[in-house]
Amino acid sequence: MITGKNHIGNQLSSLGTVRFKTINPELNKENEFEYFQATEEEINQAVDKAEEAFHSYKNYSGKQKAEFLRTIADEIESLGGDLINTYCSETGLPTGRAIGERGRTVFQLRSFADLVEEGSWVEASIDTGIPDRTPAPKPDLRKMSIPLGPVVVFGASNFPLAYSTAGGDTAAALASGCPVIVKSHPMHAGTGELIATAIVKAAEKTGMPNGVFSNINAKDYSAGQQLVSHPKIKAVGFTGSIKGGRALLDIAAKREEPIPVFAEMGSINPVVLLPKALENRRNEIANTYAGSITLGTGQFCTNPGLILGIAGEELSGFIEELGSKIKEINPSCMLHPNIHGAYEKGKQQAMNQNDVTIVANLDEEIQTNYASQLVATVSGKTFLENSTLHHEVFGPFSIVVQCENLEQLEEIISSLEGQLTGTIISDDNEISNYSELVAKMQNRVGRLIFNGVPTGVEVCPSMVHGGPYPASTDSRFTAVGVNSIKRWVRPFSYQNWPNELLPDELKDENPLGISRIVNGQTNQV
Amino acid sequence: MITGKNHIGNQLSSLGTVRFKTINPELNKENEFEYFQATEEEINQAVDKAEEAFHSYKNYSGKQKAEFLRTIADEIESLGGDLINTYCSETGLPTGRAIGERGRTVFQLRSFADLVEEGSWVEASIDTGIPDRTPAPKPDLRKMSIPLGPVVVFGASNFPLAYSTAGGDTAAALASGCPVIVKSHPMHAGTGELIATAIVKAAEKTGMPNGVFSNINAKDYSAGQQLVSHPKIKAVGFTGSIKGGRALLDIAAKREEPIPVFAEMGSINPVVLLPKALENRRNEIANTYAGSITLGTGQFCTNPGLILGIAGEELSGFIEELGSKIKEINPSCMLHPNIHGAYEKGKQQAMNQNDVTIVANLDEEIQTNYASQLVATVSGKTFLENSTLHHEVFGPFSIVVQCENLEQLEEIISSLEGQLTGTIISDDNEISNYSELVAKMQNRVGRLIFNGVPTGVEVCPSMVHGGPYPASTDSRFTAVGVNSIKRWVRPFSYQNWPNELLPDELKDENPLGISRIVNGQTNQV
């Protein structure tokens, strides 16, 4: 089923001469198929088609878009074992994870289908006119969200399904009425192509305009740069490294017409262990965190890379236990030799800093591309003074910081860059005494977690997956949950517009029966 | 009452040696007072105070913030004739306009007071946990909007009250929980200082933290650059020229931590005259537009700078009538000699282009700083080929484009930069035959107007004042109406957080009685 070709709208295309293969990190060898890197011409074709498709697709009803999204989900499920096998062969991740991630992906697609079919997401608002108002008549104004235009989505290395080709960004953009061009992640180009095939099949089955979706293969950066620079592209979604996300943000900011880039980037997800909790259940916490640090080989953006407590016997005991527990966990495979290489390099760089003590380092011989987990510890002073230790090391790595006192702990929190999450581990209501710490943490994160682990991002409307830069490039939006659709739309007003020419969402008679704000009051009909 | 000093939080400060005066454009002479340009040190003090204030102000209740905003409105009204006189002496605008704009300003402040007192604007959303869900428990997640941090607002030259010191940006930011530092517009520094005094008085009366508001005087660009670059500043609001807004956007984009800039910039607000309307009432339309083009000496961002129709007898008749009507209007004073100079220069540049025909140009001797209105006409081909003619000329200036046919008219619409508004003048339901034209127009604007004029921006929830770049730097937000508060907030999630420690907006018992989404359902209690 895999051809290695690009999907330029509904057409397969392979005009280029540059080819590449994906790697099976578990076997440490190349997979079978060759992928054709898209040429400049193919990328321009995809953008032109997306723009043309936009002019009709933006007017498709919520019902039509819902059918499209649900059919994508069905087609993905129909890929069956082929998809799961390809996924595993390109990621080194186990079958259970592949199945779970597929479930999340189709759940997201169906959630957006429900959202746009119901229709109230456009936030329709009506202020009726008062023609005889003095000194000037009040015009009739009606507002709703409309799609921005063609969106480019960059597939994420660590979520080949849920944050890639038909992942959250794509589902939200398609739901909003924006055509999508996916720059497929070259590490899982086969998985990407299978999903692209499912999307194109769904587009054809449900009568979507050709160009509503394209899938671009590329191993070089130039394809992404070309896409983000293209004047017809109106927004960008990205999940990945700070370096990659920032590069795209900078390109977008320098355009003649700057465009929004929503990049969800790195995070070390600070966890604070309060004294009572350490006293009551340090071993249990250590055990839980050994699991969270190594979950998915530490390749989650919410991986807990920083654990903070106040120095003392209890914290020392926790560190010892964490080291011992994490050593018991069997190493697992990383996504790609390059990611494994970067992990080893990042780990080495952290260990080479002054005054870093290694708590647990699996130095036994392990399989190629498998990650050896590492826990290190430093004093609060060392951590504060050395910002290298604040950088994410992508993989099963965490630093425990032994702070002198609460003041230093708070100072560290305030010194951190923006984070996706912050966690407080607390017992016996002790958290009530730490309101200043909580406030400082809130200032640096997008989500506060009580007595849990940051890994595991629930897909629901109340989730915020994002946060102050560099957790994301625009903290005013979330990347997960139905509200992520807001990244791809703009509000639009009609003034004194004839009722019959208004979109259904804004007509007097409310034919869609959506929730609307009419003259300041929420109104269901 | 005017001291010429900066407000650094609640303290008056004049550490600098650079001073400047404002100009009375009507009299073409300097006003009495001298203003102290803020020093780097003073700016840093203002930012430090704002950041300190943020840590408490962000937690002030909606009720407290509402009281603050209403007291600002009251204090502004208490300034009485002093404010009106100062306003007029610094702008050349008439008393009626000053009074009207003051009314709009206090209305905006009170609207935001109502919004935050009621409280539902935070978009609270609750997904309750399912501890026994398999394979993993569902956590309890609760989300609401929280303020970004200290905001810098740049006063607008053309709205010394409604878009300046206590204008829409300031009101929205203060309502959201963000401290504000205003970079006062040097052309109306006296008006700015009077308003700043009112805000500071209100802050003191209602117990707001010192630093919740500062007012910075500066005639040089460096003060604004320093503010936008400062790491403790988290967002920027601006109303003004494309050049000025883009410069700030570029500074913000290059920061280590890029921040959002909402700049509402230039626009030529295309108006399309459909054939039937021209046939039925070309003289009436000409008369209306002569008024709209010259309203406020053409110094509105929604001024109709571009009128399009299909060439023919009717359009020629309209052009003639527009020329004759606009000549009858008495010239009026511009805001400042520099703005008058820029108007004359822009007008000259437009007139110097090839194949531009002047329809009406008041060449009689008029008072210094008064604007002589100008209407020119060109062919569709000329307009399409010469993008210089697409640039805004700020003042009572408009170009009528005589298109060869509908296709060319549509091509022109598609070739335009982003605009705040687009207007269609239509009779006898002819607009139904122009759906493609309307779609193309919608793609370039933030608000579509039917049979009206773009000038006059109603302040209500359904208004969108913004649009594709360069109408604004982020089309996903409006600058007018209560929804403009969304520019200054980010969504924030609490996971499994103890009920008693949650903000009131998210507590189980909903003590504020706000509208919330609970497990997907809108829920009033």
Interface residues (C-beta under 8 A of the other chain):
Chain A: H55 N59 S125 I126 D127 A136 K138 P139 L141 R142 K143 I146 L148 G149 L249 D250 A253 K254 E257 P258 I259 P260 E417 G418 N429 I431 S432 V438 A439 Q442 N443 G446 R447 L448 I449 F450 N451 G452 G456 E458 C460 P461 S462 M463 V464 G466 G467 P468 Y469 P470 T473 D474 S475 R476 F477 T478 N483 K486 R487 V489 R490 P491 F492 S493 Y494 Q495 N496 W497 P498 L501 S515 I517 G520 T522
Chain B: H55 N59 S125 I126 D127 A136 K138 P139 L141 R142 K143 I146 L148 G149 L249 D250 A253 K254 E257 P258 I259 P260 E417 G418 N429 I431 S432 V438 A439 Q442 N443 G446 R447 L448 I449 F450 N451 G452 G456 E458 C460 P461 S462 M463 V464 G466 G467 P468 Y469 P470 T473 D474 S475 R476 F477 T478 N483 K486 R487 V489 R490 P491 F492 S493 Y494 Q495 N496 W497 P498 L501 S515 I517 G520 T522
